[in-house]
Amino acid sequence: MNVRACRKCRKIIEEDNVKTTAEKKKRSVIKECPVCGSSSFTTFWKGYVLIIDPEKSEVAKSMDVKLPGRYALRLSR
Ligand SMILES: [Zn+2]
């Protein structure tokens, strides 16, 4: 599975939860990160954190995460 993560803010781009082919086609052309607007992604990442409440999460603060979601811990490339 080639799940992409944003190189800039490490947001994991969720493309695996689409149900219809039409949705898949639409989703597969995501070219910009929904969080930071960056168009640079990588599929080479390891581990992730699920940020539910960025306001209260120390991890979110240290990663400078402002929106809930899954974020890659390490980017390899
Ligand atoms: Zn981003």
N, CA, C, O and the ligand as a Tripos MOL2 file, in Angstrom:
@<TRIPOS>MOLECULE
protein
  309   307    78     0     0
PROTEIN
NO_CHARGES

@<TRIPOS>ATOM
      1 N           0.8430   -1.1970    0.0000 N.3       1 MET1
      2 CA          0.0000    0.0000    0.0000 C.3       1 MET1
      3 C           0.8790    1.2470    0.0000 C.2       1 MET1
      4 O           1.7610    1.4110    0.8430 O.2       1 MET1
      5 N           0.6180    2.1000   -0.9500 N.am      2 ASN2
      6 CA          1.4150    3.3130   -1.0530 C.3       2 ASN2
      7 C           0.7030    4.5190   -0.4590 C.2       2 ASN2
      8 O           0.1590    5.3610   -1.1730 O.2       2 ASN2
      9 N           0.7220    4.5770    0.8380 N.am      3 VAL3
     10 CA          0.1120    5.7280    1.4910 C.3       3 VAL3
     11 C           1.1690    6.8280    1.5680 C.2       3 VAL3
     12 O           2.3010    6.6050    1.9960 O.2       3 VAL3
     13 N           0.7670    7.9990    1.1470 N.am      4 ARG4
     14 CA          1.7200    9.0930    1.0950 C.3       4 ARG4
     15 C           1.6620    9.9510    2.3520 C.2       4 ARG4
     16 O           0.6250   10.0810    3.0020 O.2       4 ARG4
     17 N           2.7920   10.5180    2.6600 N.am      5 ALA5
     18 CA          2.8620   11.4830    3.7480 C.3       5 ALA5
     19 C           3.4480   12.7740    3.2080 C.2       5 ALA5
     20 O           4.3410   12.7660    2.3610 O.2       5 ALA5
     21 N           2.9330   13.8690    3.7070 N.am      6 CYS6
     22 CA          3.4230   15.1730    3.2830 C.3       6 CYS6
     23 C           4.8500   15.3650    3.7900 C.2       6 CYS6
     24 O           5.1360   15.1110    4.9600 O.2       6 CYS6
     25 N           5.7390   15.8100    2.9150 N.am      7 ARG7
     26 CA          7.1300   16.0250    3.3150 C.3       7 ARG7
     27 C           7.2810   17.2090    4.2580 C.2       7 ARG7
     28 O           8.2180   17.2650    5.0550 O.2       7 ARG7
     29 N           6.3780   18.1270    4.1640 N.am      8 LYS8
     30 CA          6.5110   19.3630    4.9270 C.3       8 LYS8
     31 C           5.9550   19.2350    6.3460 C.2       8 LYS8
     32 O           6.6530   19.5140    7.3210 O.2       8 LYS8
     33 N           4.6790   18.8050    6.4540 N.am      9 CYS9
     34 CA          4.0690   18.7550    7.7900 C.3       9 CYS9
     35 C           3.8570   17.3180    8.2680 C.2       9 CYS9
     36 O           3.3920   17.1040    9.3870 O.2       9 CYS9
     37 N           4.1960   16.3240    7.4250 N.am     10 ARG10
     38 CA          4.1200   14.9010    7.7540 C.3      10 ARG10
     39 C           2.7040   14.3550    7.8680 C.2      10 ARG10
     40 O           2.5170   13.2370    8.3470 O.2      10 ARG10
     41 N           1.7210   15.1040    7.4480 N.am     11 LYS11
     42 CA          0.3490   14.6110    7.4320 C.3      11 LYS11
     43 C           0.2560   13.3930    6.5150 C.2      11 LYS11
     44 O           0.7570   13.4100    5.3910 O.2      11 LYS11
     45 N          -0.3900   12.3390    7.0080 N.am     12 ILE12
     46 CA         -0.5860   11.1520    6.1820 C.3      12 ILE12
     47 C          -1.8460   11.3400    5.3530 C.2      12 ILE12
     48 O          -2.9230   11.6040    5.8860 O.2      12 ILE12
     49 N          -1.6950   11.2000    4.0560 N.am     13 ILE13
     50 CA         -2.8110   11.4230    3.1530 C.3      13 ILE13
     51 C          -3.6280   10.1440    3.0500 C.2      13 ILE13
     52 O          -3.1860    9.1490    2.4760 O.2      13 ILE13
     53 N          -4.8230   10.1890    3.6140 N.am     14 GLU14
     54 CA         -5.6570    8.9950    3.6800 C.3      14 GLU14
     55 C          -6.3600    8.7440    2.3540 C.2      14 GLU14
     56 O          -7.3320    9.4170    2.0100 O.2      14 GLU14
     57 N          -5.8590    7.7780    1.6280 N.am     15 GLU15
     58 CA         -6.4920    7.4650    0.3520 C.3      15 GLU15
     59 C          -7.0820    6.0630    0.3570 C.2      15 GLU15
     60 O          -7.6710    5.6140   -0.6260 O.2      15 GLU15
     61 N          -6.9110    5.3760    1.4970 N.am     16 ASP16
     62 CA         -7.3270    3.9740    1.5490 C.3      16 ASP16
     63 C          -8.7540    3.8060    2.0520 C.2      16 ASP16
     64 O          -9.2560    2.6830    2.1060 O.2      16 ASP16
     65 N          -9.4140    4.8930    2.4200 N.am     17 ASN17
     66 CA        -10.7690    4.7400    2.9450 C.3      17 ASN17
     67 C         -11.8430    5.2270    1.9680 C.2      17 ASN17
     68 O         -12.9490    5.5840    2.3740 O.2      17 ASN17
     69 N         -11.5040    5.2340    0.6910 N.am     18 VAL18
     70 CA        -12.5060    5.5890   -0.3090 C.3      18 VAL18
     71 C         -13.2070    4.3220   -0.7730 C.2      18 VAL18
     72 O         -12.5920    3.2600   -0.8740 O.2      18 VAL18
     73 N         -14.4910    4.4430   -1.0530 N.am     19 LYS19
     74 CA        -15.2790    3.2430   -1.3150 C.3      19 LYS19
     75 C         -15.5920    3.0160   -2.7870 C.2      19 LYS19
     76 O         -15.5260    1.8850   -3.2680 O.2      19 LYS19
     77 N         -15.9240    4.0560   -3.4880 N.am     20 THR20
     78 CA        -16.3050    3.8780   -4.8880 C.3      20 THR20
     79 C         -15.1520    4.2070   -5.8340 C.2      20 THR20
     80 O         -14.2110    4.9170   -5.4780 O.2      20 THR20
     81 N         -15.2520    3.6820   -7.0180 N.am     21 THR21
     82 CA        -14.2180    3.9350   -8.0160 C.3      21 THR21
     83 C         -14.1570    5.4190   -8.3700 C.2      21 THR21
     84 O         -13.0870    5.9900   -8.5770 O.2      21 THR21
     85 N         -15.3350    6.0150   -8.4320 N.am     22 ALA22
     86 CA        -15.3900    7.4460   -8.7460 C.3      22 ALA22
     87 C         -14.6470    8.2550   -7.6890 C.2      22 ALA22
     88 O         -13.9000    9.1830   -8.0000 O.2      22 ALA22
     89 N         -14.8760    7.8770   -6.4240 N.am     23 GLU23
     90 CA        -14.1930    8.5610   -5.3370 C.3      23 GLU23
     91 C         -12.6920    8.3330   -5.4160 C.2      23 GLU23
     92 O         -11.8950    9.2430   -5.1880 O.2      23 GLU23
     93 N         -12.3240    7.0980   -5.7440 N.am     24 LYS24
     94 CA        -10.9080    6.7550   -5.8550 C.3      24 LYS24
     95 C         -10.2250    7.6290   -6.8940 C.2      24 LYS24
     96 O          -9.1350    8.1560   -6.6760 O.2      24 LYS24
     97 N         -10.8980    7.7670   -8.0290 N.am     25 LYS25
     98 CA        -10.3350    8.5780   -9.1050 C.3      25 LYS25
     99 C         -10.1380   10.0150   -8.6440 C.2      25 LYS25
    100 O          -9.1240   10.6540   -8.9230 O.2      25 LYS25
    101 N         -11.1390   10.4910   -7.9360 N.am     26 LYS26
    102 CA        -11.0770   11.8590   -7.4410 C.3      26 LYS26
    103 C          -9.9400   12.0110   -6.4290 C.2      26 LYS26
    104 O          -9.1490   12.9530   -6.4880 O.2      26 LYS26
    105 N          -9.8860   11.0590   -5.5040 N.am     27 ARG27
    106 CA         -8.8900   11.1310   -4.4460 C.3      27 ARG27
    107 C          -7.4700   10.9520   -4.9740 C.2      27 ARG27
    108 O          -6.5210   11.5480   -4.4640 O.2      27 ARG27
    109 N          -7.3440   10.1100   -6.0160 N.am     28 SER28
    110 CA         -6.0000    9.7890   -6.4860 C.3      28 SER28
    111 C          -5.3230   10.9750   -7.1550 C.2      28 SER28
    112 O          -4.1250   10.9420   -7.4370 O.2      28 SER28
    113 N          -6.1010   12.0220   -7.4070 N.am     29 VAL29
    114 CA         -5.4790   13.1990   -8.0030 C.3      29 VAL29
    115 C          -5.2290   14.3040   -6.9570 C.2      29 VAL29
    116 O          -5.0220   15.4680   -7.2980 O.2      29 VAL29
    117 N          -5.2540   13.9040   -5.6870 N.am     30 ILE30
    118 CA         -4.8950   14.8680   -4.6450 C.3      30 ILE30
    119 C          -3.4490   15.3000   -4.8720 C.2      30 ILE30
    120 O          -2.5200   14.4940   -4.8250 O.2      30 ILE30
    121 N          -3.2950   16.5900   -5.1170 N.am     31 LYS31
    122 CA         -1.9470   17.0680   -5.4220 C.3      31 LYS31
    123 C          -1.4160   18.0090   -4.3550 C.2      31 LYS31
    124 O          -0.2380   18.3660   -4.3330 O.2      31 LYS31
    125 N          -2.3230   18.3980   -3.4720 N.am     32 GLU32
    126 CA         -1.9040   19.3160   -2.4210 C.3      32 GLU32
    127 C          -2.2760   18.7760   -1.0550 C.2      32 GLU32
    128 O          -3.3450   18.1940   -0.8750 O.2      32 GLU32
    129 N          -1.4010   18.9690   -0.1130 N.am     33 CYS33
    130 CA         -1.6650   18.5590    1.2570 C.3      33 CYS33
    131 C          -2.8310   19.3650    1.8180 C.2      33 CYS33
    132 O          -2.8390   20.5920    1.7200 O.2      33 CYS33
    133 N          -3.8210   18.6830    2.4090 N.am     34 PRO34
    134 CA         -4.9880   19.3950    2.9500 C.3      34 PRO34
    135 C          -4.6300   20.2690    4.1580 C.2      34 PRO34
    136 O          -5.3950   21.1560    4.5370 O.2      34 PRO34
    137 N          -3.4790   20.0150    4.7500 N.am     35 VAL35
    138 CA         -3.0920   20.7730    5.9390 C.3      35 VAL35
    139 C          -2.2480   22.0030    5.5940 C.2      35 VAL35
    140 O          -2.5760   23.1210    5.9910 O.2      35 VAL35
    141 N          -1.1650   21.7840    4.8540 N.am     36 CYS36
    142 CA         -0.2300   22.8890    4.6280 C.3      36 CYS36
    143 C          -0.1780   23.3410    3.1790 C.2      36 CYS36
    144 O           0.4490   24.3560    2.8740 O.2      36 CYS36
    145 N          -0.8280   22.6040    2.2750 N.am     37 GLY37
    146 CA         -0.8620   23.0190    0.8780 C.3      37 GLY37
    147 C           0.3700   22.6510    0.0820 C.2      37 GLY37
    148 O           0.4910   23.0090   -1.0890 O.2      37 GLY37
    149 N           1.2880   21.9310    0.7180 N.am     38 SER38
    150 CA          2.4900   21.5010    0.0130 C.3      38 SER38
    151 C           2.1430   20.4400   -1.0240 C.2      38 SER38
    152 O           1.1960   19.6740   -0.8420 O.2      38 SER38
    153 N           2.9040   20.3960   -2.1060 N.am     39 SER39
    154 CA          2.6190   19.3890   -3.1340 C.3      39 SER39
    155 C           3.7150   18.3340   -3.1730 C.2      39 SER39
    156 O           3.8570   17.6070   -4.1550 O.2      39 SER39
    157 N           4.4830   18.2600   -2.1020 N.am     40 SER40
    158 CA          5.5830   17.3000   -2.0460 C.3      40 SER40
    159 C           5.2560   16.1860   -1.0650 C.2      40 SER40
    160 O           5.1020   16.4180    0.1340 O.2      40 SER40
    161 N           5.1530   14.9570   -1.6020 N.am     41 PHE41
    162 CA          4.8040   13.8130   -0.7690 C.3      41 PHE41
    163 C           5.8600   12.7260   -0.8590 C.2      41 PHE41
    164 O           6.6480   12.6890   -1.8030 O.2      41 PHE41
    165 N           5.8700   11.8410    0.1300 N.am     42 THR42
    166 CA          6.7420   10.6880    0.0560 C.3      42 THR42
    167 C           5.9850    9.4470    0.5290 C.2      42 THR42
    168 O           5.1220    9.5330    1.4020 O.2      42 THR42
    169 N           6.3160    8.2950   -0.0540 N.am     43 THR43
    170 CA          5.7190    7.0500    0.4380 C.3      43 THR43
    171 C           6.6970    6.3430    1.3680 C.2      43 THR43
    172 O           6.4020    5.2660    1.8860 O.2      43 THR43
    173 N           7.8640    6.9530    1.5760 N.am     44 PHE44
    174 CA          8.8730    6.3490    2.4320 C.3      44 PHE44
    175 C           8.8550    6.9850    3.8150 C.2      44 PHE44
    176 O           9.6060    7.9140    4.1140 O.2      44 PHE44
    177 N           7.9650    6.4470    4.6480 N.am     45 TRP45
    178 CA          7.8920    6.9650    6.0060 C.3      45 TRP45
    179 C           7.7040    5.8040    6.9650 C.2      45 TRP45
    180 O           7.2740    4.7210    6.5680 O.2      45 TRP45
    181 N           8.0270    6.0340    8.2280 N.am     46 LYS46
    182 CA          7.9440    4.9590    9.2150 C.3      46 LYS46
    183 C           7.2000    5.4080   10.4570 C.2      46 LYS46
    184 O           7.5070    6.4410   11.0510 O.2      46 LYS46
    185 N           6.2230    4.6160   10.8320 N.am     47 GLY47
    186 CA          5.4920    4.8750   12.0610 C.3      47 GLY47
    187 C           4.6320    6.1200   11.9600 C.2      47 GLY47
    188 O           4.8970    7.0110   11.1530 O.2      47 GLY47
    189 N           3.6150    6.1690   12.7760 N.am     48 TYR48
    190 CA          2.7970    7.3860   12.7680 C.3      48 TYR48
    191 C           2.1980    7.6360   14.1450 C.2      48 TYR48
    192 O           2.1060    6.7330   14.9770 O.2      48 TYR48
    193 N           1.8020    8.8530   14.3610 N.am     49 VAL49
    194 CA          1.0620    9.1760   15.5720 C.3      49 VAL49
    195 C          -0.3160    9.6560   15.1630 C.2      49 VAL49
    196 O          -0.4960   10.3180   14.1410 O.2      49 VAL49
    197 N          -1.2830    9.2970   15.9980 N.am     50 LEU50
    198 CA         -2.6350    9.7760   15.7700 C.3      50 LEU50
    199 C          -2.8740   10.9500   16.7130 C.2      50 LEU50
    200 O          -2.9240   10.7900   17.9330 O.2      50 LEU50
    201 N          -3.0180   12.1090   16.1330 N.am     51 ILE51
    202 CA         -3.2670   13.3040   16.9370 C.3      51 ILE51
    203 C          -4.7770   13.5510   16.9800 C.2      51 ILE51
    204 O          -5.4030   13.8190   15.9540 O.2      51 ILE51
    205 N          -5.3430   13.4580   18.1660 N.am     52 ILE52
    206 CA         -6.7910   13.6530   18.2980 C.3      52 ILE52
    207 C          -7.0980   15.0840   18.7500 C.2      52 ILE52
    208 O          -7.9980   15.7390   18.2240 O.2      52 ILE52
    209 N          -6.3310   15.5490   19.7330 N.am     53 ASP53
    210 CA         -6.5360   16.9030   20.2290 C.3      53 ASP53
    211 C          -5.2090   17.6620   20.2540 C.2      53 ASP53
    212 O          -4.4810   17.6210   21.2450 O.2      53 ASP53
    213 N          -4.9030   18.3530   19.1600 N.am     54 PRO54
    214 CA         -3.5960   19.0270   19.0380 C.3      54 PRO54
    215 C          -3.3500   20.0460   20.1540 C.2      54 PRO54
    216 O          -2.2040   20.2920   20.5300 O.2      54 PRO54
    217 N          -4.4120   20.6290   20.6760 N.am     55 GLU55
    218 CA         -4.2820   21.6400   21.7190 C.3      55 GLU55
    219 C          -3.7090   21.0440   23.0100 C.2      55 GLU55
    220 O          -2.9920   21.7110   23.7560 O.2      55 GLU55
    221 N          -4.0440   19.7720   23.2520 N.am     56 LYS56
    222 CA         -3.6600   19.1500   24.5130 C.3      56 LYS56
    223 C          -2.5050   18.1770   24.3710 C.2      56 LYS56
    224 O          -2.0040   17.6600   25.3700 O.2      56 LYS56
    225 N          -2.0770   17.9210   23.1400 N.am     57 SER57
    226 CA         -1.0610   16.9030   22.9260 C.3      57 SER57
    227 C           0.3480   17.4900   22.8870 C.2      57 SER57
    228 O           0.6320   18.4000   22.1090 O.2      57 SER57
    229 N           1.2230   16.9590   23.7330 N.am     58 GLU58
    230 CA          2.6190   17.3920   23.7470 C.3      58 GLU58
    231 C           3.3100   17.0030   22.4450 C.2      58 GLU58
    232 O           4.1400   17.7370   21.9090 O.2      58 GLU58
    233 N           2.9320   15.8010   21.9500 N.am     59 VAL59
    234 CA          3.5100   15.3190   20.6910 C.3      59 VAL59
    235 C           3.1660   16.2790   19.5600 C.2      59 VAL59
    236 O           4.0140   16.6420   18.7440 O.2      59 VAL59
    237 N           1.8940   16.6820   19.5350 N.am     60 ALA60
    238 CA          1.4450   17.6020   18.4930 C.3      60 ALA60
    239 C           2.2120   18.9140   18.5640 C.2      60 ALA60
    240 O           2.5910   19.4780   17.5370 O.2      60 ALA60
    241 N           2.4380   19.3930   19.7770 N.am     61 LYS61
    242 CA          3.1680   20.6460   19.9500 C.3      61 LYS61
    243 C           4.5940   20.5200   19.4500 C.2      61 LYS61
    244 O           5.1070   21.4010   18.7590 O.2      61 LYS61
    245 N           5.2340   19.3990   19.8130 N.am     62 SER62
    246 CA          6.6280   19.2340   19.4160 C.3      62 SER62
    247 C           6.7610   19.0420   17.9110 C.2      62 SER62
    248 O           7.8000   19.3490   17.3270 O.2      62 SER62
    249 N           5.6970   18.5300   17.2850 N.am     63 MET63
    250 CA          5.7300   18.3350   15.8330 C.3      63 MET63
    251 C           5.1070   19.5200   15.0960 C.2      63 MET63
    252 O           5.0680   19.5440   13.8660 O.2      63 MET63
    253 N           4.6280   20.4910   15.8500 N.am     64 ASP64
    254 CA          3.9790   21.6640   15.2820 C.3      64 ASP64
    255 C           2.7310   21.2920   14.4760 C.2      64 ASP64
    256 O           2.4830   21.8270   13.3950 O.2      64 ASP64
    257 N           1.9540   20.3560   15.0370 N.am     65 VAL65
    258 CA          0.7290   19.9030   14.3880 C.3      65 VAL65
    259 C          -0.4620   20.6890   14.9480 C.2      65 VAL65
    260 O          -0.6260   20.8150   16.1620 O.2      65 VAL65
    261 N          -1.2810   21.2100   14.0420 N.am     66 LYS66
    262 CA         -2.3880   22.0370   14.4930 C.3      66 LYS66
    263 C          -3.7560   21.4060   14.2090 C.2      66 LYS66
    264 O          -4.7700   21.8280   14.7660 O.2      66 LYS66
    265 N          -3.7720   20.4020   13.3440 N.am     67 LEU67
    266 CA         -5.0320   19.7480   12.9930 C.3      67 LEU67
    267 C          -4.9830   18.2740   13.3600 C.2      67 LEU67
    268 O          -3.9310   17.6450   13.2420 O.2      67 LEU67
    269 N          -6.1190   17.7060   13.8100 N.am     68 PRO68
    270 CA         -6.1470   16.2840   14.1500 C.3      68 PRO68
    271 C          -5.9030   15.4150   12.9220 C.2      68 PRO68
    272 O          -6.1860   15.8240   11.7960 O.2      68 PRO68
    273 N          -5.3830   14.2240   13.1440 N.am     69 GLY69
    274 CA         -5.1520   13.3090   12.0390 C.3      69 GLY69
    275 C          -3.9440   12.4350   12.3030 C.2      69 GLY69
    276 O          -3.3760   12.4420   13.3960 O.2      69 GLY69
    277 N          -3.5620   11.6840   11.2880 N.am     70 ARG70
    278 CA         -2.3920   10.8230   11.4130 C.3      70 ARG70
    279 C          -1.1730   11.5180   10.8190 C.2      70 ARG70
    280 O          -1.2380   12.1020    9.7380 O.2      70 ARG70
    281 N          -0.0830   11.4430   11.5320 N.am     71 TYR71
    282 CA          1.1510   12.0810   11.0660 C.3      71 TYR71
    283 C           2.3090   11.1100   11.1440 C.2      71 TYR71
    284 O           2.4570   10.3790   12.1230 O.2      71 TYR71
    285 N           3.1240   11.1070   10.1100 N.am     72 ALA72
    286 CA          4.2750   10.2140   10.0620 C.3      72 ALA72
    287 C           5.3290   10.6540   11.0780 C.2      72 ALA72
    288 O           5.5830   11.8460   11.2510 O.2      72 ALA72
    289 N           5.9330    9.6800   11.7400 N.am     73 LEU73
    290 CA          6.9650    9.9980   12.7040 C.3      73 LEU73
    291 C           8.2980   10.2810   12.0270 C.2      73 LEU73
    292 O           9.0030   11.2300   12.3700 O.2      73 LEU73
    293 N           8.6230    9.4350   11.0600 N.am     74 ARG74
    294 CA          9.9050    9.6200   10.3780 C.3      74 ARG74
    295 C           9.7410    9.5120    8.8670 C.2      74 ARG74
    296 O           9.0600    8.6200    8.3600 O.2      74 ARG74
    297 N          10.3650   10.4190    8.1790 N.am     75 LEU75
    298 CA         10.3830   10.3620    6.7200 C.3      75 LEU75
    299 C          11.7720    9.8960    6.3010 C.2      75 LEU75
    300 O          12.7830   10.4340    6.7530 O.2      75 LEU75
    301 N          11.8080    8.8960    5.4360 N.am     76 SER76
    302 CA         13.1130    8.3810    5.0340 C.3      76 SER76
    303 C          13.7010    9.1420    3.8580 C.2      76 SER76
    304 O          14.9160    9.3080    3.7530 O.2      76 SER76
    305 N          12.8240    9.6000    2.9780 N.am     77 ARG77
    306 CA         13.3510   10.3050    1.8110 C.3      77 ARG77
    307 C          12.5400   11.5360    1.5290 C.2      77 ARG77
    308 O          12.8310   12.2640    0.5800 O.2      77 ARG77
    309 ZN          1.4730   19.1130    4.6300 Zn       78 ZN78
@<TRIPOS>BOND
     1     1     2 1
     2     2     3 1
     3     3     4 2
     4     3     5 am
     5     5     6 1
     6     6     7 1
     7     7     8 2
     8     7     9 am
     9     9    10 1
    10    10    11 1
    11    11    12 2
    12    11    13 am
    13    13    14 1
    14    14    15 1
    15    15    16 2
    16    15    17 am
    17    17    18 1
    18    18    19 1
    19    19    20 2
    20    19    21 am
    21    21    22 1
    22    22    23 1
    23    23    24 2
    24    23    25 am
    25    25    26 1
    26    26    27 1
    27    27    28 2
    28    27    29 am
    29    29    30 1
    30    30    31 1
    31    31    32 2
    32    31    33 am
    33    33    34 1
    34    34    35 1
    35    35    36 2
    36    35    37 am
    37    37    38 1
    38    38    39 1
    39    39    40 2
    40    39    41 am
    41    41    42 1
    42    42    43 1
    43    43    44 2
    44    43    45 am
    45    45    46 1
    46    46    47 1
    47    47    48 2
    48    47    49 am
    49    49    50 1
    50    50    51 1
    51    51    52 2
    52    51    53 am
    53    53    54 1
    54    54    55 1
    55    55    56 2
    56    55    57 am
    57    57    58 1
    58    58    59 1
    59    59    60 2
    60    59    61 am
    61    61    62 1
    62    62    63 1
    63    63    64 2
    64    63    65 am
    65    65    66 1
    66    66    67 1
    67    67    68 2
    68    67    69 am
    69    69    70 1
    70    70    71 1
    71    71    72 2
    72    71    73 am
    73    73    74 1
    74    74    75 1
    75    75    76 2
    76    75    77 am
    77    77    78 1
    78    78    79 1
    79    79    80 2
    80    79    81 am
    81    81    82 1
    82    82    83 1
    83    83    84 2
    84    83    85 am
    85    85    86 1
    86    86    87 1
    87    87    88 2
    88    87    89 am
    89    89    90 1
    90    90    91 1
    91    91    92 2
    92    91    93 am
    93    93    94 1
    94    94    95 1
    95    95    96 2
    96    95    97 am
    97    97    98 1
    98    98    99 1
    99    99   100 2
   100    99   101 am
   101   101   102 1
   102   102   103 1
   103   103   104 2
   104   103   105 am
   105   105   106 1
   106   106   107 1
   107   107   108 2
   108   107   109 am
   109   109   110 1
   110   110   111 1
   111   111   112 2
   112   111   113 am
   113   113   114 1
   114   114   115 1
   115   115   116 2
   116   115   117 am
   117   117   118 1
   118   118   119 1
   119   119   120 2
   120   119   121 am
   121   121   122 1
   122   122   123 1
   123   123   124 2
   124   123   125 am
   125   125   126 1
   126   126   127 1
   127   127   128 2
   128   127   129 am
   129   129   130 1
   130   130   131 1
   131   131   132 2
   132   131   133 am
   133   133   134 1
   134   134   135 1
   135   135   136 2
   136   135   137 am
   137   137   138 1
   138   138   139 1
   139   139   140 2
   140   139   141 am
   141   141   142 1
   142   142   143 1
   143   143   144 2
   144   143   145 am
   145   145   146 1
   146   146   147 1
   147   147   148 2
   148   147   149 am
   149   149   150 1
   150   150   151 1
   151   151   152 2
   152   151   153 am
   153   153   154 1
   154   154   155 1
   155   155   156 2
   156   155   157 am
   157   157   158 1
   158   158   159 1
   159   159   160 2
   160   159   161 am
   161   161   162 1
   162   162   163 1
   163   163   164 2
   164   163   165 am
   165   165   166 1
   166   166   167 1
   167   167   168 2
   168   167   169 am
   169   169   170 1
   170   170   171 1
   171   171   172 2
   172   171   173 am
   173   173   174 1
   174   174   175 1
   175   175   176 2
   176   175   177 am
   177   177   178 1
   178   178   179 1
   179   179   180 2
   180   179   181 am
   181   181   182 1
   182   182   183 1
   183   183   184 2
   184   183   185 am
   185   185   186 1
   186   186   187 1
   187   187   188 2
   188   187   189 am
   189   189   190 1
   190   190   191 1
   191   191   192 2
   192   191   193 am
   193   193   194 1
   194   194   195 1
   195   195   196 2
   196   195   197 am
   197   197   198 1
   198   198   199 1
   199   199   200 2
   200   199   201 am
   201   201   202 1
   202   202   203 1
   203   203   204 2
   204   203   205 am
   205   205   206 1
   206   206   207 1
   207   207   208 2
   208   207   209 am
   209   209   210 1
   210   210   211 1
   211   211   212 2
   212   211   213 am
   213   213   214 1
   214   214   215 1
   215   215   216 2
   216   215   217 am
   217   217   218 1
   218   218   219 1
   219   219   220 2
   220   219   221 am
   221   221   222 1
   222   222   223 1
   223   223   224 2
   224   223   225 am
   225   225   226 1
   226   226   227 1
   227   227   228 2
   228   227   229 am
   229   229   230 1
   230   230   231 1
   231   231   232 2
   232   231   233 am
   233   233   234 1
   234   234   235 1
   235   235   236 2
   236   235   237 am
   237   237   238 1
   238   238   239 1
   239   239   240 2
   240   239   241 am
   241   241   242 1
   242   242   243 1
   243   243   244 2
   244   243   245 am
   245   245   246 1
   246   246   247 1
   247   247   248 2
   248   247   249 am
   249   249   250 1
   250   250   251 1
   251   251   252 2
   252   251   253 am
   253   253   254 1
   254   254   255 1
   255   255   256 2
   256   255   257 am
   257   257   258 1
   258   258   259 1
   259   259   260 2
   260   259   261 am
   261   261   262 1
   262   262   263 1
   263   263   264 2
   264   263   265 am
   265   265   266 1
   266   266   267 1
   267   267   268 2
   268   267   269 am
   269   269   270 1
   270   270   271 1
   271   271   272 2
   272   271   273 am
   273   273   274 1
   274   274   275 1
   275   275   276 2
   276   275   277 am
   277   277   278 1
   278   278   279 1
   279   279   280 2
   280   279   281 am
   281   281   282 1
   282   282   283 1
   283   283   284 2
   284   283   285 am
   285   285   286 1
   286   286   287 1
   287   287   288 2
   288   287   289 am
   289   289   290 1
   290   290   291 1
   291   291   292 2
   292   291   293 am
   293   293   294 1
   294   294   295 1
   295   295   296 2
   296   295   297 am
   297   297   298 1
   298   298   299 1
   299   299   300 2
   300   299   301 am
   301   301   302 1
   302   302   303 1
   303   303   304 2
   304   303   305 am
   305   305   306 1
   306   306   307 1
   307   307   308 2
@<TRIPOS>SUBSTRUCTURE
     1 MET1         2 RESIDUE 1 A MET
     2 ASN2         6 RESIDUE 1 A ASN
     3 VAL3        10 RESIDUE 1 A VAL
     4 ARG4        14 RESIDUE 1 A ARG
     5 ALA5        18 RESIDUE 1 A ALA
     6 CYS6        22 RESIDUE 1 A CYS
     7 ARG7        26 RESIDUE 1 A ARG
     8 LYS8        30 RESIDUE 1 A LYS
     9 CYS9        34 RESIDUE 1 A CYS
    10 ARG10       38 RESIDUE 1 A ARG
    11 LYS11       42 RESIDUE 1 A LYS
    12 ILE12       46 RESIDUE 1 A ILE
    13 ILE13       50 RESIDUE 1 A ILE
    14 GLU14       54 RESIDUE 1 A GLU
    15 GLU15       58 RESIDUE 1 A GLU
    16 ASP16       62 RESIDUE 1 A ASP
    17 ASN17       66 RESIDUE 1 A ASN
    18 VAL18       70 RESIDUE 1 A VAL
    19 LYS19       74 RESIDUE 1 A LYS
    20 THR20       78 RESIDUE 1 A THR
    21 THR21       82 RESIDUE 1 A THR
    22 ALA22       86 RESIDUE 1 A ALA
    23 GLU23       90 RESIDUE 1 A GLU
    24 LYS24       94 RESIDUE 1 A LYS
    25 LYS25       98 RESIDUE 1 A LYS
    26 LYS26      102 RESIDUE 1 A LYS
    27 ARG27      106 RESIDUE 1 A ARG
    28 SER28      110 RESIDUE 1 A SER
    29 VAL29      114 RESIDUE 1 A VAL
    30 ILE30      118 RESIDUE 1 A ILE
    31 LYS31      122 RESIDUE 1 A LYS
    32 GLU32      126 RESIDUE 1 A GLU
    33 CYS33      130 RESIDUE 1 A CYS
    34 PRO34      134 RESIDUE 1 A PRO
    35 VAL35      138 RESIDUE 1 A VAL
    36 CYS36      142 RESIDUE 1 A CYS
    37 GLY37      146 RESIDUE 1 A GLY
    38 SER38      150 RESIDUE 1 A SER
    39 SER39      154 RESIDUE 1 A SER
    40 SER40      158 RESIDUE 1 A SER
    41 PHE41      162 RESIDUE 1 A PHE
    42 THR42      166 RESIDUE 1 A THR
    43 THR43      170 RESIDUE 1 A THR
    44 PHE44      174 RESIDUE 1 A PHE
    45 TRP45      178 RESIDUE 1 A TRP
    46 LYS46      182 RESIDUE 1 A LYS
    47 GLY47      186 RESIDUE 1 A GLY
    48 TYR48      190 RESIDUE 1 A TYR
    49 VAL49      194 RESIDUE 1 A VAL
    50 LEU50      198 RESIDUE 1 A LEU
    51 ILE51      202 RESIDUE 1 A ILE
    52 ILE52      206 RESIDUE 1 A ILE
    53 ASP53      210 RESIDUE 1 A ASP
    54 PRO54      214 RESIDUE 1 A PRO
    55 GLU55      218 RESIDUE 1 A GLU
    56 LYS56      222 RESIDUE 1 A LYS
    57 SER57      226 RESIDUE 1 A SER
    58 GLU58      230 RESIDUE 1 A GLU
    59 VAL59      234 RESIDUE 1 A VAL
    60 ALA60      238 RESIDUE 1 A ALA
    61 LYS61      242 RESIDUE 1 A LYS
    62 SER62      246 RESIDUE 1 A SER
    63 MET63      250 RESIDUE 1 A MET
    64 ASP64      254 RESIDUE 1 A ASP
    65 VAL65      258 RESIDUE 1 A VAL
    66 LYS66      262 RESIDUE 1 A LYS
    67 LEU67      266 RESIDUE 1 A LEU
    68 PRO68      270 RESIDUE 1 A PRO
    69 GLY69      274 RESIDUE 1 A GLY
    70 ARG70      278 RESIDUE 1 A ARG
    71 TYR71      282 RESIDUE 1 A TYR
    72 ALA72      286 RESIDUE 1 A ALA
    73 LEU73      290 RESIDUE 1 A LEU
    74 ARG74      294 RESIDUE 1 A ARG
    75 LEU75      298 RESIDUE 1 A LEU
    76 SER76      302 RESIDUE 1 A SER
    77 ARG77      306 RESIDUE 1 A ARG
    78 ZN78       309 GROUP 0 **** ****
